[in-house]
């Protein structure tokens, strides 16, 4: 299952970097719109649950 997820994510979103930790993943998106698109795609394939997913902005302006 993990291998299938890795391959699918790489093919569906080739510019998105990610790390997988056991059954969890951190997916690095360049914009909030891209993050919503990735989450929508994962949700439609039952690979993620919106209630158990979170968006976190790491822009410098949000860290102050």
N, CA, C, O and CB atoms as a CASP TS submission, in Angstrom:
PFRMAT TS
TARGET T0000
AUTHOR 0000-0000-0000
METHOD Language model
MODEL 1
PARENT N/A
ATOM      1  N   UNK     1       0.824  -1.195   0.000  1.00  0.00           N
ATOM      2  CA  UNK     1       0.000   0.000   0.000  1.00  0.00           C
ATOM      3  C   UNK     1       0.866   1.256   0.000  1.00  0.00           C
ATOM      4  O   UNK     1       0.575   2.195  -0.741  1.00  0.00           O
ATOM      5  CB  UNK     1      -0.936   0.000   1.206  1.00  0.00           C
ATOM      6  N   UNK     2       1.923   1.296   0.813  1.00  0.00           N
ATOM      7  CA  UNK     2       2.763   2.482   0.866  1.00  0.00           C
ATOM      8  C   UNK     2       3.444   2.742  -0.474  1.00  0.00           C
ATOM      9  O   UNK     2       3.529   3.887  -0.918  1.00  0.00           O
ATOM     10  CB  UNK     2       3.806   2.337   1.963  1.00  0.00           C
ATOM     11  N   UNK     3       3.920   1.699  -1.105  1.00  0.00           N
ATOM     12  CA  UNK     3       4.571   1.843  -2.398  1.00  0.00           C
ATOM     13  C   UNK     3       3.583   2.405  -3.420  1.00  0.00           C
ATOM     14  O   UNK     3       3.927   3.288  -4.205  1.00  0.00           O
ATOM     15  CB  UNK     3       5.138   0.489  -2.875  1.00  0.00           C
ATOM     16  N   UNK     4       2.357   1.888  -3.403  1.00  0.00           N
ATOM     17  CA  UNK     4       1.332   2.371  -4.325  1.00  0.00           C
ATOM     18  C   UNK     4       1.044   3.853  -4.085  1.00  0.00           C
ATOM     19  O   UNK     4       0.882   4.613  -5.040  1.00  0.00           O
ATOM     20  CB  UNK     4       0.042   1.547  -4.175  1.00  0.00           C
ATOM     21  N   UNK     5       0.979   4.267  -2.824  1.00  0.00           N
ATOM     22  CA  UNK     5       0.769   5.678  -2.494  1.00  0.00           C
ATOM     23  C   UNK     5       1.906   6.526  -3.032  1.00  0.00           C
ATOM     24  O   UNK     5       1.665   7.558  -3.658  1.00  0.00           O
ATOM     25  CB  UNK     5       0.640   5.868  -0.977  1.00  0.00           C
ATOM     26  N   UNK     6       3.134   6.107  -2.799  1.00  0.00           N
ATOM     27  CA  UNK     6       4.309   6.852  -3.258  1.00  0.00           C
ATOM     28  C   UNK     6       4.281   7.043  -4.770  1.00  0.00           C
ATOM     29  O   UNK     6       4.492   8.149  -5.268  1.00  0.00           O
ATOM     30  CB  UNK     6       5.599   6.130  -2.845  1.00  0.00           C
ATOM     31  N   UNK     7       4.023   5.978  -5.485  1.00  0.00           N
ATOM     32  CA  UNK     7       4.002   6.032  -6.952  1.00  0.00           C
ATOM     33  C   UNK     7       2.855   6.911  -7.436  1.00  0.00           C
ATOM     34  O   UNK     7       3.055   7.753  -8.312  1.00  0.00           O
ATOM     35  CB  UNK     7       3.875   4.613  -7.549  1.00  0.00           C
ATOM     36  N   UNK     8       1.656   6.729  -6.882  1.00  0.00           N
ATOM     37  CA  UNK     8       0.507   7.524  -7.296  1.00  0.00           C
ATOM     38  C   UNK     8       0.758   9.008  -7.062  1.00  0.00           C
ATOM     39  O   UNK     8       0.533   9.819  -7.960  1.00  0.00           O
ATOM     40  CB  UNK     8      -0.747   7.077  -6.549  1.00  0.00           C
ATOM     41  N   UNK     9       1.220   9.373  -5.870  1.00  0.00           N
ATOM     42  CA  UNK     9       1.436  10.779  -5.557  1.00  0.00           C
ATOM     43  C   UNK     9       2.486  11.388  -6.477  1.00  0.00           C
ATOM     44  O   UNK     9       2.332  12.519  -6.938  1.00  0.00           O
ATOM     45  CB  UNK     9       1.856  10.942  -4.099  1.00  0.00           C
ATOM     46  N   UNK    10       3.545  10.646  -6.742  1.00  0.00           N
ATOM     47  CA  UNK    10       4.587  11.143  -7.643  1.00  0.00           C
ATOM     48  C   UNK    10       4.045  11.352  -9.058  1.00  0.00           C
ATOM     49  O   UNK    10       4.405  12.328  -9.716  1.00  0.00           O
ATOM     50  CB  UNK    10       5.772  10.169  -7.673  1.00  0.00           C
ATOM     51  N   UNK    11       3.193  10.457  -9.528  1.00  0.00           N
ATOM     52  CA  UNK    11       2.627  10.588 -10.874  1.00  0.00           C
ATOM     53  C   UNK    11       1.558  11.670 -10.943  1.00  0.00           C
ATOM     54  O   UNK    11       1.510  12.429 -11.912  1.00  0.00           O
ATOM     55  CB  UNK    11       2.040   9.260 -11.325  1.00  0.00           C
ATOM     56  N   UNK    12       0.703  11.752  -9.934  1.00  0.00           N
ATOM     57  CA  UNK    12      -0.397  12.710  -9.947  1.00  0.00           C
ATOM     58  C   UNK    12       0.073  14.140  -9.677  1.00  0.00           C
ATOM     59  O   UNK    12      -0.475  15.093 -10.230  1.00  0.00           O
ATOM     60  CB  UNK    12      -1.438  12.312  -8.921  1.00  0.00           C
ATOM     61  N   UNK    13       1.078  14.282  -8.833  1.00  0.00           N
ATOM     62  CA  UNK    13       1.588  15.597  -8.440  1.00  0.00           C
ATOM     63  C   UNK    13       3.117  15.562  -8.462  1.00  0.00           C
ATOM     64  O   UNK    13       3.748  15.529  -7.406  1.00  0.00           O
ATOM     65  CB  UNK    13       1.060  16.006  -7.023  1.00  0.00           C
ATOM     66  N   UNK    14       3.711  15.568  -9.648  1.00  0.00           N
ATOM     67  CA  UNK    14       5.168  15.381  -9.751  1.00  0.00           C
ATOM     68  C   UNK    14       6.002  16.486  -9.102  1.00  0.00           C
ATOM     69  O   UNK    14       7.166  16.253  -8.777  1.00  0.00           O
ATOM     70  CB  UNK    14       5.549  15.277 -11.190  1.00  0.00           C
ATOM     71  N   UNK    15       5.446  17.675  -8.906  1.00  0.00           N
ATOM     72  CA  UNK    15       6.209  18.767  -8.313  1.00  0.00           C
ATOM     73  C   UNK    15       6.065  18.848  -6.796  1.00  0.00           C
ATOM     74  O   UNK    15       6.667  19.714  -6.162  1.00  0.00           O
ATOM     75  CB  UNK    15       5.782  20.069  -8.923  1.00  0.00           C
ATOM     76  N   UNK    16       5.278  17.959  -6.215  1.00  0.00           N
ATOM     77  CA  UNK    16       5.035  17.991  -4.769  1.00  0.00           C
ATOM     78  C   UNK    16       5.990  17.027  -4.080  1.00  0.00           C
ATOM     79  O   UNK    16       6.062  15.847  -4.421  1.00  0.00           O
ATOM     80  CB  UNK    16       3.555  17.627  -4.438  1.00  0.00           C
ATOM     81  N   UNK    17       6.723  17.554  -3.103  1.00  0.00           N
ATOM     82  CA  UNK    17       7.612  16.695  -2.312  1.00  0.00           C
ATOM     83  C   UNK    17       6.843  16.170  -1.113  1.00  0.00           C
ATOM     84  O   UNK    17       5.919  16.816  -0.620  1.00  0.00           O
ATOM     85  CB  UNK    17       8.892  17.466  -1.853  1.00  0.00           C
ATOM     86  N   UNK    18       7.236  14.990  -0.651  1.00  0.00           N
ATOM     87  CA  UNK    18       6.565  14.433   0.523  1.00  0.00           C
ATOM     88  C   UNK    18       7.484  13.472   1.258  1.00  0.00           C
ATOM     89  O   UNK    18       8.435  12.928   0.696  1.00  0.00           O
ATOM     90  CB  UNK    18       5.269  13.721   0.118  1.00  0.00           C
ATOM     91  N   UNK    19       7.170  13.281   2.530  1.00  0.00           N
ATOM     92  CA  UNK    19       7.822  12.266   3.350  1.00  0.00           C
ATOM     93  C   UNK    19       6.721  11.420   3.958  1.00  0.00           C
ATOM     94  O   UNK    19       5.667  11.931   4.338  1.00  0.00           O
ATOM     95  CB  UNK    19       8.744  12.904   4.459  1.00  0.00           C
ATOM     96  N   UNK    20       6.965  10.169   4.044  1.00  0.00           N
ATOM     97  CA  UNK    20       5.999   9.252   4.650  1.00  0.00           C
ATOM     98  C   UNK    20       6.597   8.713   5.934  1.00  0.00           C
ATOM     99  O   UNK    20       7.764   8.324   5.971  1.00  0.00           O
ATOM    100  CB  UNK    20       5.622   8.088   3.678  1.00  0.00           C
ATOM    101  N   UNK    21       5.795   8.691   6.983  1.00  0.00           N
ATOM    102  CA  UNK    21       6.200   8.161   8.285  1.00  0.00           C
ATOM    103  C   UNK    21       5.180   7.104   8.676  1.00  0.00           C
ATOM    104  O   UNK    21       4.093   7.433   9.150  1.00  0.00           O
ATOM    105  CB  UNK    21       6.300   9.298   9.378  1.00  0.00           C
ATOM    106  N   UNK    22       5.527   5.832   8.481  1.00  0.00           N
ATOM    107  CA  UNK    22       4.602   4.723   8.760  1.00  0.00           C
ATOM    108  C   UNK    22       3.299   4.968   7.999  1.00  0.00           C
ATOM    109  O   UNK    22       3.295   4.928   6.768  1.00  0.00           O
ATOM    110  CB  UNK    22       4.330   4.583  10.304  1.00  0.00           C
ATOM    111  N   UNK    23       2.203   5.218   8.698  1.00  0.00           N
ATOM    112  CA  UNK    23       0.911   5.428   8.036  1.00  0.00           C
ATOM    113  C   UNK    23       0.581   6.899   7.832  1.00  0.00           C
ATOM    114  O   UNK    23      -0.536   7.222   7.427  1.00  0.00           O
ATOM    115  CB  UNK    23      -0.187   4.779   8.838  1.00  0.00           C
ATOM    116  N   UNK    24       1.510   7.789   8.099  1.00  0.00           N
ATOM    117  CA  UNK    24       1.280   9.219   7.951  1.00  0.00           C
ATOM    118  C   UNK    24       2.182   9.772   6.856  1.00  0.00           C
ATOM    119  O   UNK    24       3.160   9.139   6.456  1.00  0.00           O
ATOM    120  CB  UNK    24       1.527   9.957   9.286  1.00  0.00           C
ATOM    121  N   UNK    25       1.837  10.958   6.382  1.00  0.00           N
ATOM    122  CA  UNK    25       2.664  11.611   5.368  1.00  0.00           C
ATOM    123  C   UNK    25       2.653  13.111   5.606  1.00  0.00           C
ATOM    124  O   UNK    25       1.667  13.680   6.075  1.00  0.00           O
ATOM    125  CB  UNK    25       2.162  11.278   3.937  1.00  0.00           C
ATOM    126  N   UNK    26       3.767  13.734   5.272  1.00  0.00           N
ATOM    127  CA  UNK    26       3.860  15.188   5.247  1.00  0.00           C
ATOM    128  C   UNK    26       4.051  15.549   3.782  1.00  0.00           C
ATOM    129  O   UNK    26       5.028  15.139   3.154  1.00  0.00           O
ATOM    130  CB  UNK    26       5.044  15.742   6.167  1.00  0.00           C
ATOM    131  N   UNK    27       3.121  16.314   3.246  1.00  0.00           N
ATOM    132  CA  UNK    27       3.150  16.668   1.831  1.00  0.00           C
ATOM    133  C   UNK    27       3.412  18.161   1.727  1.00  0.00           C
ATOM    134  O   UNK    27       2.660  18.966   2.276  1.00  0.00           O
ATOM    135  CB  UNK    27       1.816  16.277   1.113  1.00  0.00           C
ATOM    136  N   UNK    28       4.480  18.536   1.022  1.00  0.00           N
ATOM    137  CA  UNK    28       4.907  19.925   0.911  1.00  0.00           C
ATOM    138  C   UNK    28       4.319  20.533  -0.360  1.00  0.00           C
ATOM    139  O   UNK    28       4.692  20.151  -1.469  1.00  0.00           O
ATOM    140  CB  UNK    28       6.456  20.031   0.908  1.00  0.00           C
ATOM    141  N   UNK    29       3.409  21.471  -0.194  1.00  0.00           N
ATOM    142  CA  UNK    29       2.773  22.147  -1.328  1.00  0.00           C
ATOM    143  C   UNK    29       3.249  23.583  -1.385  1.00  0.00           C
ATOM    144  O   UNK    29       3.642  24.157  -0.370  1.00  0.00           O
ATOM    145  CB  UNK    29       1.229  22.091  -1.222  1.00  0.00           C
ATOM    146  N   UNK    30       3.214  24.157  -2.567  1.00  0.00           N
ATOM    147  CA  UNK    30       3.698  25.525  -2.748  1.00  0.00           C
ATOM    148  C   UNK    30       2.626  26.575  -2.473  1.00  0.00           C
ATOM    149  O   UNK    30       2.943  27.746  -2.267  1.00  0.00           O
ATOM    150  CB  UNK    30       4.224  25.698  -4.151  1.00  0.00           C
ATOM    151  N   UNK    31       1.366  26.165  -2.468  1.00  0.00           N
ATOM    152  CA  UNK    31       0.284  27.111  -2.220  1.00  0.00           C
ATOM    153  C   UNK    31      -0.864  26.399  -1.520  1.00  0.00           C
ATOM    154  O   UNK    31      -0.941  25.171  -1.498  1.00  0.00           O
ATOM    155  CB  UNK    31      -0.198  27.757  -3.539  1.00  0.00           C
ATOM    156  N   UNK    32      -1.743  27.197  -0.956  1.00  0.00           N
ATOM    157  CA  UNK    32      -2.923  26.633  -0.299  1.00  0.00           C
ATOM    158  C   UNK    32      -3.815  25.957  -1.336  1.00  0.00           C
ATOM    159  O   UNK    32      -4.410  24.918  -1.048  1.00  0.00           O
ATOM    160  CB  UNK    32      -3.710  27.732   0.462  1.00  0.00           C
ATOM    161  N   UNK    33      -3.919  26.527  -2.535  1.00  0.00           N
ATOM    162  CA  UNK    33      -4.729  25.933  -3.600  1.00  0.00           C
ATOM    163  C   UNK    33      -4.184  24.561  -3.991  1.00  0.00           C
ATOM    164  O   UNK    33      -4.953  23.622  -4.198  1.00  0.00           O
ATOM    165  CB  UNK    33      -4.768  26.860  -4.829  1.00  0.00           C
ATOM    166  N   UNK    34      -2.871  24.442  -4.092  1.00  0.00           N
ATOM    167  CA  UNK    34      -2.270  23.153  -4.413  1.00  0.00           C
ATOM    168  C   UNK    34      -2.527  22.149  -3.297  1.00  0.00           C
ATOM    169  O   UNK    34      -2.800  20.979  -3.564  1.00  0.00           O
ATOM    170  CB  UNK    34      -0.765  23.307  -4.653  1.00  0.00           C
ATOM    171  N   UNK    35      -2.442  22.600  -2.053  1.00  0.00           N
ATOM    172  CA  UNK    35      -2.710  21.714  -0.912  1.00  0.00           C
ATOM    173  C   UNK    35      -4.153  21.215  -0.932  1.00  0.00           C
ATOM    174  O   UNK    35      -4.412  20.040  -0.672  1.00  0.00           O
ATOM    175  CB  UNK    35      -2.425  22.444   0.415  1.00  0.00           C
ATOM    176  N   UNK    36      -5.091  22.109  -1.242  1.00  0.00           N
ATOM    177  CA  UNK    36      -6.501  21.688  -1.333  1.00  0.00           C
ATOM    178  C   UNK    36      -6.701  20.681  -2.455  1.00  0.00           C
ATOM    179  O   UNK    36      -7.467  19.729  -2.301  1.00  0.00           O
ATOM    180  CB  UNK    36      -7.417  22.905  -1.557  1.00  0.00           C
ATOM    181  N   UNK    37      -6.021  20.877  -3.587  1.00  0.00           N
ATOM    182  CA  UNK    37      -6.146  19.945  -4.716  1.00  0.00           C
ATOM    183  C   UNK    37      -5.589  18.568  -4.355  1.00  0.00           C
ATOM    184  O   UNK    37      -6.187  17.546  -4.692  1.00  0.00           O
ATOM    185  CB  UNK    37      -5.416  20.499  -5.956  1.00  0.00           C
ATOM    186  N   UNK    38      -4.449  18.542  -3.672  1.00  0.00           N
ATOM    187  CA  UNK    38      -3.860  17.271  -3.252  1.00  0.00           C
ATOM    188  C   UNK    38      -4.785  16.566  -2.267  1.00  0.00           C
ATOM    189  O   UNK    38      -5.031  15.367  -2.394  1.00  0.00           O
ATOM    190  CB  UNK    38      -2.468  17.495  -2.619  1.00  0.00           C
ATOM    191  N   UNK    39      -5.301  17.310  -1.279  1.00  0.00           N
ATOM    192  CA  UNK    39      -6.203  16.698  -0.301  1.00  0.00           C
ATOM    193  C   UNK    39      -7.476  16.187  -0.965  1.00  0.00           C
ATOM    194  O   UNK    39      -7.960  15.110  -0.616  1.00  0.00           O
ATOM    195  CB  UNK    39      -6.556  17.701   0.799  1.00  0.00           C
ATOM    196  N   UNK    40      -8.022  16.935  -1.909  1.00  0.00           N
ATOM    197  CA  UNK    40      -9.223  16.484  -2.614  1.00  0.00           C
ATOM    198  C   UNK    40      -8.953  15.189  -3.377  1.00  0.00           C
ATOM    199  O   UNK    40      -9.774  14.272  -3.367  1.00  0.00           O
ATOM    200  CB  UNK    40      -9.720  17.575  -3.579  1.00  0.00           C
ATOM    201  N   UNK    41      -7.804  15.120  -4.036  1.00  0.00           N
ATOM    202  CA  UNK    41      -7.454  13.904  -4.779  1.00  0.00           C
ATOM    203  C   UNK    41      -7.263  12.721  -3.835  1.00  0.00           C
ATOM    204  O   UNK    41      -7.725  11.615  -4.117  1.00  0.00           O
ATOM    205  CB  UNK    41      -6.177  14.129  -5.607  1.00  0.00           C
ATOM    206  N   UNK    42      -6.583  12.955  -2.717  1.00  0.00           N
ATOM    207  CA  UNK    42      -6.374  11.876  -1.736  1.00  0.00           C
ATOM    208  C   UNK    42      -7.704  11.418  -1.133  1.00  0.00           C
ATOM    209  O   UNK    42      -7.932  10.223  -0.946  1.00  0.00           O
ATOM    210  CB  UNK    42      -5.419  12.344  -0.613  1.00  0.00           C
ATOM    211  N   UNK    43      -8.570  12.373  -0.835  1.00  0.00           N
ATOM    212  CA  UNK    43      -9.873  12.040  -0.245  1.00  0.00           C
ATOM    213  C   UNK    43     -10.730  11.251  -1.218  1.00  0.00           C
ATOM    214  O   UNK    43     -11.397  10.297  -0.817  1.00  0.00           O
ATOM    215  CB  UNK    43     -10.609  13.310   0.183  1.00  0.00           C
ATOM    216  N   UNK    44     -10.724  11.629  -2.486  1.00  0.00           N
ATOM    217  CA  UNK    44     -11.548  10.923  -3.479  1.00  0.00           C
ATOM    218  C   UNK    44     -11.084   9.487  -3.680  1.00  0.00           C
ATOM    219  O   UNK    44     -11.851   8.643  -4.145  1.00  0.00           O
ATOM    220  CB  UNK    44     -11.519  11.662  -4.813  1.00  0.00           C
ATOM    221  N   UNK    45      -9.837   9.208  -3.334  1.00  0.00           N
ATOM    222  CA  UNK    45      -9.308   7.843  -3.455  1.00  0.00           C
ATOM    223  C   UNK    45      -9.248   7.143  -2.099  1.00  0.00           C
ATOM    224  O   UNK    45      -8.631   6.086  -1.966  1.00  0.00           O
ATOM    225  CB  UNK    45      -7.913   7.868  -4.088  1.00  0.00           C
ATOM    226  N   UNK    46      -9.884   7.730  -1.110  1.00  0.00           N
ATOM    227  CA  UNK    46      -9.946   7.177   0.257  1.00  0.00           C
ATOM    228  C   UNK    46      -8.558   6.954   0.842  1.00  0.00           C
ATOM    229  O   UNK    46      -8.331   5.998   1.584  1.00  0.00           O
ATOM    230  CB  UNK    46     -10.722   5.855   0.262  1.00  0.00           C
ATOM    231  N   UNK    47      -7.628   7.851   0.499  1.00  0.00           N
ATOM    232  CA  UNK    47      -6.273   7.778   1.039  1.00  0.00           C
ATOM    233  C   UNK    47      -6.061   8.777   2.170  1.00  0.00           C
ATOM    234  O   UNK    47      -5.021   8.763   2.828  1.00  0.00           O
ATOM    235  CB  UNK    47      -5.255   8.024  -0.064  1.00  0.00           C
ATOM    236  N   UNK    48      -7.054   9.650   2.397  1.00  0.00           N
ATOM    237  CA  UNK    48      -6.948  10.648   3.466  1.00  0.00           C
ATOM    238  C   UNK    48      -8.335  10.990   3.962  1.00  0.00           C
ATOM    239  O   UNK    48      -9.326  10.858   3.244  1.00  0.00           O
ATOM    240  CB  UNK    48      -6.213  11.925   2.977  1.00  0.00           C
ATOM    241  N   UNK    49      -8.381  11.425   5.181  1.00  0.00           N
ATOM    242  CA  UNK    49      -9.630  11.872   5.790  1.00  0.00           C
ATOM    243  C   UNK    49      -9.499  13.362   6.102  1.00  0.00           C
ATOM    244  O   UNK    49      -8.592  13.753   6.837  1.00  0.00           O
ATOM    245  CB  UNK    49      -9.964  11.047   7.085  1.00  0.00           C
ATOM    246  N   UNK    50     -10.378  14.195   5.564  1.00  0.00           N
ATOM    247  CA  UNK    50     -10.284  15.629   5.847  1.00  0.00           C
ATOM    248  C   UNK    50     -10.334  15.939   7.339  1.00  0.00           C
ATOM    249  O   UNK    50      -9.710  16.903   7.784  1.00  0.00           O
ATOM    250  CB  UNK    50     -11.399  16.366   5.143  1.00  0.00           C
ATOM    251  N   UNK    51     -11.051  15.156   8.109  1.00  0.00           N
ATOM    252  CA  UNK    51     -11.136  15.420   9.543  1.00  0.00           C
ATOM    253  C   UNK    51      -9.831  15.075  10.274  1.00  0.00           C
ATOM    254  O   UNK    51      -9.610  15.528  11.397  1.00  0.00           O
ATOM    255  CB  UNK    51     -12.290  14.630  10.146  1.00  0.00           C
ATOM    256  N   UNK    52      -8.983  14.285   9.644  1.00  0.00           N
ATOM    257  CA  UNK    52      -7.699  13.923  10.267  1.00  0.00           C
ATOM    258  C   UNK    52      -6.518  14.562   9.550  1.00  0.00           C
ATOM    259  O   UNK    52      -5.368  14.190   9.786  1.00  0.00           O
ATOM    260  CB  UNK    52      -7.527  12.406  10.282  1.00  0.00           C
ATOM    261  N   UNK    53      -6.797  15.519   8.679  1.00  0.00           N
ATOM    262  CA  UNK    53      -5.753  16.197   7.915  1.00  0.00           C
ATOM    263  C   UNK    53      -5.681  17.650   8.346  1.00  0.00           C
ATOM    264  O   UNK    53      -6.667  18.226   8.805  1.00  0.00           O
ATOM    265  CB  UNK    53      -6.016  16.091   6.394  1.00  0.00           C
ATOM    266  N   UNK    54      -4.504  18.234   8.191  1.00  0.00           N
ATOM    267  CA  UNK    54      -4.321  19.632   8.592  1.00  0.00           C
ATOM    268  C   UNK    54      -3.446  20.357   7.584  1.00  0.00           C
ATOM    269  O   UNK    54      -2.577  19.762   6.947  1.00  0.00           O
ATOM    270  CB  UNK    54      -3.700  19.723   9.999  1.00  0.00           C
ATOM    271  N   UNK    55      -3.694  21.652   7.454  1.00  0.00           N
ATOM    272  CA  UNK    55      -2.857  22.515   6.641  1.00  0.00           C
ATOM    273  C   UNK    55      -2.002  23.336   7.590  1.00  0.00           C
ATOM    274  O   UNK    55      -2.496  23.871   8.583  1.00  0.00           O
ATOM    275  CB  UNK    55      -3.710  23.428   5.694  1.00  0.00           C
ATOM    276  N   UNK    56      -0.737  23.431   7.283  1.00  0.00           N
ATOM    277  CA  UNK    56       0.184  24.212   8.107  1.00  0.00           C
ATOM    278  C   UNK    56       1.038  25.074   7.190  1.00  0.00           C
ATOM    279  O   UNK    56       1.726  24.555   6.311  1.00  0.00           O
ATOM    280  CB  UNK    56       1.077  23.287   8.996  1.00  0.00           C
ATOM    281  N   UNK    57       0.998  26.366   7.385  1.00  0.00           N
ATOM    282  CA  UNK    57       1.794  27.276   6.573  1.00  0.00           C
ATOM    283  C   UNK    57       3.168  27.462   7.211  1.00  0.00           C
ATOM    284  O   UNK    57       3.275  27.753   8.402  1.00  0.00           O
ATOM    285  CB  UNK    57       1.077  28.638   6.410  1.00  0.00           C
ATOM    286  N   UNK    58       4.190  27.294   6.425  1.00  0.00           N
ATOM    287  CA  UNK    58       5.564  27.460   6.920  1.00  0.00           C
ATOM    288  C   UNK    58       6.244  28.664   6.307  1.00  0.00           C
ATOM    289  O   UNK    58       7.471  28.755   6.305  1.00  0.00           O
ATOM    290  CB  UNK    58       6.383  26.216   6.635  1.00  0.00           C
ATOM    291  N   UNK    59       5.466  29.576   5.792  1.00  0.00           N
ATOM    292  CA  UNK    59       6.043  30.812   5.240  1.00  0.00           C
ATOM    293  C   UNK    59       6.664  31.611   6.370  1.00  0.00           C
ATOM    294  O   UNK    59       6.160  31.605   7.493  1.00  0.00           O
ATOM    295  CB  UNK    59       4.965  31.663   4.495  1.00  0.00           C
ATOM    296  N   UNK    60       7.741  32.287   6.079  1.00  0.00           N
ATOM    297  CA  UNK    60       8.450  33.056   7.120  1.00  0.00           C
ATOM    298  C   UNK    60       7.530  34.050   7.810  1.00  0.00           C
ATOM    299  O   UNK    60       7.635  34.253   9.020  1.00  0.00           O
ATOM    300  CB  UNK    60       9.645  33.798   6.515  1.00  0.00           C
ATOM    301  N   UNK    61       6.633  34.670   7.059  1.00  0.00           N
ATOM    302  CA  UNK    61       5.765  35.681   7.668  1.00  0.00           C
ATOM    303  C   UNK    61       4.813  35.079   8.694  1.00  0.00           C
ATOM    304  O   UNK    61       4.347  35.782   9.590  1.00  0.00           O
ATOM    305  CB  UNK    61       4.969  36.400   6.594  1.00  0.00           C
ATOM    306  N   UNK    62       4.520  33.791   8.575  1.00  0.00           N
ATOM    307  CA  UNK    62       3.608  33.157   9.530  1.00  0.00           C
ATOM    308  C   UNK    62       4.336  32.624  10.757  1.00  0.00           C
ATOM    309  O   UNK    62       3.692  32.195  11.714  1.00  0.00           O
ATOM    310  CB  UNK    62       2.853  32.029   8.858  1.00  0.00           C
ATOM    311  N   UNK    63       5.673  32.642  10.747  1.00  0.00           N
ATOM    312  CA  UNK    63       6.424  32.103  11.863  1.00  0.00           C
ATOM    313  C   UNK    63       6.732  33.161  12.927  1.00  0.00           C
ATOM    314  O   UNK    63       7.152  32.819  14.033  1.00  0.00           O
ATOM    315  CB  UNK    63       7.706  31.490  11.363  1.00  0.00           C
ATOM    316  N   UNK    64       6.535  34.398  12.614  1.00  0.00           N
ATOM    317  CA  UNK    64       6.863  35.481  13.560  1.00  0.00           C
ATOM    318  C   UNK    64       5.835  35.590  14.669  1.00  0.00           C
ATOM    319  O   UNK    64       5.959  36.446  15.544  1.00  0.00           O
ATOM    320  CB  UNK    64       6.965  36.816  12.827  1.00  0.00           C
TER
END
